[in-house]
Amino acid sequence: MVGFLIESGVEGKSILEVGGGIGGLHMELLGAGAAHVTNVELSSGYEAEAAELLEEKGYADRVDRLLGDFTEVGGDLRADYVVMNRVVCCYPAMPKLMGAATQSSRRFVAATFPRDRLAAKLAVGLGNLYCRARSIDFRGFVHPTADIMATARDSGFVTAFTDQDFMWNAMVFERAEAGPTIHVPAVSSERIGD
């Protein structure tokens, strides 16, 4: 997915990453020439390490970090690329999240999320049982892939890239009126941990 975004011409573009943690993915895009990143993160636990890493890499002046629920604080945010790496599965209201992402994107929405298959559902279910047993509020979700694609389509986006491994889908949706871009063929692999 990152390779597709870089090949699509990320140079000089703005990135909005939702749930970027310490920022590994958007730092890779900055290294490939992206101009600016806004990261919206729900947890404040990443901030100190992210600030240190941004200073170390020399990107501190090119990244804004916001705290809060993206669907609530992201209304006025716009970027060329919206990236959500393993975020859709952490949010109960997928249409609300995808709707906010498509509203904020001028060109691409990139997302990774669990495949809608039994193995992923079992893994997420076991994770949820663990969280419940430990009194942790977090819950994971396996949203139907068809629903994610329909939400993007209904917002005026077409599928530009797909890839998957044993557990994860990676998809990039492109705003239909943005015009054609390079289309990397879908690659299906059964490797775990990609």
Buried (B, 14 or more C-beta within 10 A) or exposed (E): BBEBBBEBBBEEBBBBBBBBBBBEBBBBBBEBEBBBBBBBBBEEEBBEEBBEBBEEBEBBEBBEBEEEBBBEBBEEBEBBBBBBBBBBBBBEEBBBBBBBBBBBBBBBBBBBBBBBBEEBBEBBEEBBEEBEEEEEEEBBBBBEBEEBBEBBBEBBBBBBBBBBBBBBBBBBBBBEEBEEBEBBEEEEEEEEEE
